[in-house]
Amino acid sequence: MLLRVAAKNLLYRRLTTALMVVAIAAGVSLLFAIERVRSGARESFASTVAGIDLIVGARGSPINLLLYSVFHLGDAVNHISAATWQELRQHSAVKAAIPLAMGDSWRGHRVIGTTADYFTHYRYGDQRQLVFSAGRAFTGLFDVVVGHAVAQRLSQGLGERLVLAHGVSEVSFNVSHDDMPFTVVGILARTHTPTDRSLFVSLPAITALHRDADARTAPLELPTLTAVLLKLQEKFTVLALQREINTHRPEALTAIMPSVSLRQLWQTLGVAERVFLLLSFLVFGISLLGMTVALLIGLDARRQEMAVLRAIGASPRFIFAVLIVEALLISLAGIVAGVALSYMGLYAFEPLLATKLGLTTGMFTPAATDVWFLLAIIGCALLAGCVPAWLAYRGSLADGLTVRMG
């Protein structure tokens, strides 16, 4: 009875109801999309690197070192020598030392010089190893391995020849290495990390890129390195080795633990994250305010309707309950439409988010917190609906049957 009366009232004022549902849906979609992107970003960032105990780079900001070595964002201010990498490789506490030399690009995708150890020891997510969906690791000077997102932009796949360029912009106006094309010999499976957006070549290839054609036949020395990823024999030695590297005398170095620097990064980004959440809550609050105003305006036009219900035996509690159920139905319809709209938007922009930012992990996977999140939204909608419901509850029978003059 109660639900039927509320539903018929909403259908009778279908235009007003539709506008209120659209307003609620807009607020919910924005709020839910921002929350999914925020949680997806956290999971993507946290799953980018695993099994790496220390990251070593030139003396500088730990967060900057984390950004350019793991997330391939920005550039290193200084580099470290290949001799330092060789020294770290031979350290008794080190199990594997993975060198990284960055600089050139292909259509905006980073080119990283490294060794085959990268594909063997690098881990992401829950200690998952990199796997090849096609091909193999590089062995020749002009071999290149590409990530999943890069492979999607190839016209041929394995065997395709790529011309690298200086800089990291989508369209490079700098010098291109047209005289030294690389051949794609391997394609990595999708990882939802910056690895998907990168190309990998050998360390000598980085040196050859910046040599004249005649000088490439001579033995190629190792290039200067952007960073070195260390995997240790024993975890308990991490602090001692970090202190040893940070006080390294021959070269000014910085050694960071990825997990610690990642927490510092999120603390730095926390202000912007809270601002986005606050803006989305404000949009949702304005939507609820619009619903409350619409119900209040409609309440004045429904004075006689409420009086008739009272006259045929409806109690004030019944009138209160009818308006609460109406607010609940409007909010539920808005929430369903808003969540559907947010997922449609995320799905539409998923290729862009994955290619440019790598934000896909967990974005489409419902979390347990989402239930409490949606329940909180419903609770706020019910509180907003209590205002007109309370006014209708207090209204008298005579008030609805009295004709107002002027």
C-alpha positions in Angstrom: 0.0 0.0 0.0 2.7 2.5 1.1 5.0 1.6 -1.9 2.1 1.7 -4.4 1.0 5.2 -3.2 4.5 6.6 -3.4 5.1 5.1 -6.8 1.9 6.4 -8.2 2.7 9.9 -6.9 6.1 9.9 -8.6 4.7 8.6 -11.9 2.0 11.3 -11.8 4.8 13.9 -11.5 7.0 12.1 -13.9 8.8 15.2 -15.3 9.8 16.5 -11.9 10.7 13.0 -10.8 12.9 12.5 -13.8 14.7 15.8 -13.2 15.4 14.8 -9.6 16.7 11.4 -10.6 19.0 13.0 -13.2 20.4 15.4 -10.6 21.0 12.6 -8.1 22.6 10.4 -10.9 25.0 13.2 -11.9 26.2 13.7 -8.4 26.5 9.9 -7.7 28.3 9.3 -11.0 30.9 11.9 -10.4 31.4 10.8 -6.8 31.6 7.1 -7.7 33.9 7.7 -10.7 36.3 9.8 -8.6 36.3 7.1 -5.9 36.9 4.3 -8.4 39.7 6.2 -10.1 41.3 7.1 -6.7 41.2 3.5 -5.5 42.3 2.2 -8.9 45.2 4.6 -8.9 46.3 3.5 -5.4 46.1 -0.2 -6.4 47.9 0.5 -9.7 50.7 2.4 -8.0 51.0 -0.1 -5.3 51.2 -3.0 -7.8 53.7 -1.4 -10.1 56.8 -2.8 -8.4 57.3 -5.8 -6.1 60.3 -7.8 -5.0 62.6 -4.8 -5.4 64.2 -3.9 -2.1 66.1 -0.8 -3.0 66.2 1.7 -5.9 69.5 3.5 -6.3 69.9 6.8 -8.2 71.9 10.0 -8.2 71.7 12.1 -5.1 68.3 13.9 -5.1 64.7 13.7 -4.1 63.5 10.2 -3.1 60.0 10.8 -4.6 61.5 12.0 -7.9 63.7 8.9 -8.0 60.6 6.7 -7.5 58.7 8.6 -10.2 61.2 8.3 -13.0 62.6 4.9 -12.2 59.3 3.0 -11.5 56.5 5.1 -13.1 58.7 6.5 -15.9 57.5 10.0 -15.2 59.8 13.0 -15.5 63.6 12.8 -15.9 66.6 12.3 -13.7 68.6 15.4 -12.9 71.8 13.5 -12.7 73.0 10.0 -13.7 75.1 7.3 -12.1 78.1 5.6 -13.7 78.1 2.0 -15.0 81.0 1.3 -12.7 78.7 1.9 -9.7 76.3 -0.6 -11.1 79.1 -3.1 -11.6 80.1 -2.5 -8.0 76.6 -3.1 -6.7 76.2 -6.3 -8.7 79.2 -7.7 -6.9 78.1 -6.8 -3.4 77.6 -9.8 -1.2 74.2 -8.6 -0.1 72.8 -8.2 -3.6 71.1 -11.0 -5.4 70.3 -9.0 -8.6 71.1 -5.5 -9.8 68.9 -4.3 -12.7 70.2 -1.2 -14.5 67.9 1.4 -16.1 69.1 3.9 -18.8 66.3 6.2 -20.1 66.2 9.0 -22.5 64.8 8.2 -26.0 61.3 7.4 -27.0 59.0 6.0 -29.7 55.7 8.0 -30.2 55.8 9.2 -26.7 56.7 5.9 -25.1 59.8 5.6 -23.0 62.8 3.6 -24.3 64.6 1.9 -21.4 68.0 0.4 -21.7 68.5 -2.6 -19.4 69.6 -6.2 -19.3 67.8 -9.5 -19.6 67.7 -9.6 -15.7 64.8 -7.1 -15.9 62.5 -9.8 -17.4 63.8 -12.4 -14.9 63.8 -10.5 -11.6 61.3 -7.7 -12.0 58.0 -8.3 -10.2 54.7 -6.5 -10.0 51.4 -7.0 -8.2 51.4 -10.1 -6.0 55.0 -11.1 -6.9 54.0 -11.8 -10.5 56.8 -12.2 -13.1 56.8 -10.6 -16.5 55.9 -13.0 -19.3 56.1 -12.7 -23.0 52.8 -13.0 -24.9 54.9 -13.3 -28.1 58.6 -13.5 -29.0 61.6 -13.4 -26.6 64.0 -11.1 -24.8 66.4 -9.0 -26.8 69.8 -10.5 -27.7 71.0 -8.4 -30.6 72.1 -4.8 -30.6 69.1 -3.7 -32.6 66.4 -5.8 -30.9 63.6 -4.2 -28.9 61.0 -5.7 -26.5 57.7 -3.7 -26.2 55.0 -3.6 -23.6 51.3 -4.4 -24.2 50.1 -0.8 -24.8 53.0 -0.2 -27.2 52.2 -3.4 -29.1 48.6 -2.3 -29.6 50.0 0.7 -31.7 52.1 -1.5 -33.9 50.8 -2.3 -37.4 52.7 -5.6 -37.8 53.8 -6.8 -34.4 56.9 -9.1 -34.2 59.4 -8.2 -36.8 58.2 -4.6 -37.2 61.0 -2.0 -37.5 60.8 1.0 -35.2 62.7 4.3 -35.5 63.5 5.9 -32.1 63.8 9.6 -31.4 65.1 12.0 -28.7 62.6 13.3 -26.1 59.4 11.7 -24.9 56.7 13.7 -26.7 54.0 12.1 -28.9 55.3 13.9 -32.0 59.1 14.4 -31.8 60.6 17.5 -33.4 64.0 16.4 -32.2 66.5 14.2 -34.0 65.3 10.7 -35.0 67.6 7.8 -35.4 66.4 6.9 -39.0 69.6 5.3 -39.8 69.3 2.7 -37.0 65.8 1.1 -36.9 65.1 -1.5 -34.2 63.3 -4.8 -34.8 60.5 -5.9 -32.4 61.6 -9.3 -31.1 59.3 -9.6 -28.0 55.9 -8.4 -26.7 55.2 -8.5 -23.0 51.9 -9.6 -21.6 49.6 -6.9 -20.1 50.6 -5.9 -16.5 48.5 -2.7 -15.9 51.8 -1.0 -15.0 54.1 1.5 -16.7 55.9 -1.6 -18.3 53.0 -1.8 -20.7 53.9 1.7 -22.1 57.6 1.1 -22.4 60.1 -0.3 -24.9 63.2 -2.2 -23.7 66.6 -2.4 -25.5 70.1 -3.5 -24.4 72.5 -1.1 -22.6 74.9 -1.1 -25.6 72.0 -0.1 -27.8 71.6 3.1 -25.8 75.2 3.9 -26.4 74.9 3.1 -30.1 71.9 5.5 -30.5 74.2 8.4 -29.8 77.2 7.3 -31.9 77.9 8.0 -35.5 77.3 5.2 -37.9 81.0 4.6 -38.4 81.7 4.4 -34.6 79.0 1.7 -34.0 81.3 -1.0 -35.2 83.8 -0.3 -32.4 83.3 -1.9 -29.0 80.5 0.0 -27.2 81.0 1.1 -23.6 78.1 1.1 -21.2 76.1 4.3 -21.0 75.5 6.3 -17.8 72.5 4.9 -15.9 69.3 6.5 -14.7 68.8 4.1 -11.8 69.6 0.6 -10.5 66.9 -1.7 -9.0 68.3 -4.0 -6.3 67.0 -7.3 -5.1 68.7 -8.5 -2.0 69.8 -11.9 -0.7 68.2 -11.3 2.7 65.5 -8.7 3.5 67.0 -7.8 6.9 70.1 -6.3 5.3 68.1 -3.6 3.5 68.7 -0.9 6.1 72.4 -1.5 6.4 72.9 -1.5 2.6 70.8 1.6 2.2 73.0 3.4 4.8 76.1 2.2 3.0 74.9 3.4 -0.4 73.7 6.8 0.9 77.2 7.4 2.3 79.0 6.1 -0.8 82.1 8.2 -1.2 83.2 7.7 -4.9 79.7 8.9 -6.1 76.8 10.8 -4.5 74.0 8.3 -4.4 70.5 7.9 -3.0 69.0 4.6 -2.1 65.3 4.4 -1.4 62.9 1.6 -0.3 59.9 1.7 -2.8 57.2 1.0 -0.2 58.4 3.9 2.0 58.7 6.4 -0.9 55.3 5.3 -2.2 53.7 6.2 1.1 55.5 9.6 1.0 54.2 10.1 -2.5 50.6 9.5 -1.4 51.0 11.9 1.5 52.2 14.5 -1.0 49.2 13.8 -3.3 46.8 13.5 -0.3 45.8 17.2 -0.4 44.8 17.0 -4.1 43.0 13.7 -3.5 41.0 15.2 -0.7 40.1 18.3 -2.8 38.7 16.1 -5.6 36.7 14.1 -3.1 35.4 17.3 -1.4 34.3 18.7 -4.8 32.5 15.5 -5.7 30.7 15.5 -2.3 29.7 19.1 -2.9 28.2 18.2 -6.3 26.3 15.3 -4.6 25.2 17.6 -1.8 23.9 20.1 -4.3 22.0 17.3 -6.0 20.4 16.3 -2.7 19.6 19.9 -2.0 17.9 20.1 -5.4 15.8 17.0 -4.5 14.8 18.5 -1.2 13.8 21.9 -2.8 11.8 20.1 -5.4 9.9 18.0 -2.8 9.3 21.2 -0.8 7.9 23.0 -3.8 5.8 20.1 -4.7 4.6 19.8 -1.1 2.7 23.1 -1.3 1.0 21.9 -4.5 0.0 18.7 -2.7 -1.7 20.3 0.3 -5.1 19.1 -0.8 -3.8 15.7 -1.7 -2.4 15.2 1.8 -5.7 16.6 3.3 -7.7 14.1 1.3 -5.5 11.2 2.5 -6.0 12.5 6.1 -9.7 12.7 5.6 -10.1 9.1 4.4 -8.2 7.9 7.5 -4.5 8.2 6.7 -2.4 9.0 9.8 0.3 11.7 9.9 2.8 8.9 10.2 1.5 7.4 6.9 2.0 10.8 5.2 5.5 11.0 6.6 6.3 7.5 5.4 4.9 8.2 1.9 7.3 11.1 1.4 10.2 9.2 2.9 9.5 6.3 0.5 9.3 8.8 -2.4 12.7 10.2 -1.5 14.1 6.6 -1.2 12.8 5.6 -4.6 14.2 8.8 -6.2 17.6 8.2 -4.5 17.7 4.6 -5.5 16.9 5.3 -9.1 19.5 8.1 -9.1 22.1 5.8 -7.5 21.5 3.0 -10.0 21.6 5.4 -12.9 24.7 7.2 -11.5 26.7 4.0 -10.9 25.8 2.8 -14.4 26.8 6.1 -15.9 30.1 6.1 -14.0 31.0 2.6 -15.2 30.1 3.5 -18.7 32.3 6.6 -18.5 35.2 4.6 -17.0 34.8 1.9 -19.7 34.8 4.5 -22.5 37.9 6.2 -21.1 39.6 2.9 -20.1 42.0 2.8 -23.1 43.1 6.4 -22.5 43.5 5.8 -18.7 45.4 2.5 -19.4 47.7 3.9 -22.1 48.5 7.3 -20.6 48.3 6.6 -16.9 48.1 2.8 -16.4 45.1 3.2 -14.2 43.1 0.0 -14.7 43.8 -2.4 -11.9 40.8 -2.6 -9.5 38.9 0.2 -11.3 36.2 -2.2 -12.5 36.3 -4.6 -9.6 33.6 -3.8 -7.0 35.1 -3.5 -3.5 33.5 -4.3 -0.1 33.7 -0.6 0.8 31.5 0.2 -2.1 28.5 -1.3 -0.3 29.1 1.1 2.7 29.7 3.9 0.3 26.3 3.4 -1.4 24.5 2.9 1.9 25.9 6.2 3.1 24.6 7.9 -0.1 21.1 6.4 0.6 21.3 7.5 4.2 22.1 11.1 3.1 19.2 11.0 0.6 16.8 9.8 3.3 17.9 12.6 5.6 17.3 15.1 2.8 13.8 13.6 2.3 13.0 14.0 6.1 12.6 17.8 5.7 9.5 17.8 3.5 8.2 14.7 5.2 8.4 16.4 8.6 6.6 19.4 7.3 3.9 17.2 5.8 3.6 15.3 9.1 3.0 18.6 11.0 0.4 19.9 8.5 -3.2 19.8 9.7 -6.2 18.6 8.0 -7.8 22.0 8.0 -4.7 23.5 6.4 -5.1 21.4 3.3 -8.9 22.0 3.0 -8.7 25.7 3.5 -8.8 27.8 0.3 -6.1 30.5 0.4 -7.2 33.9 -0.8 -4.7 36.2 -2.6 
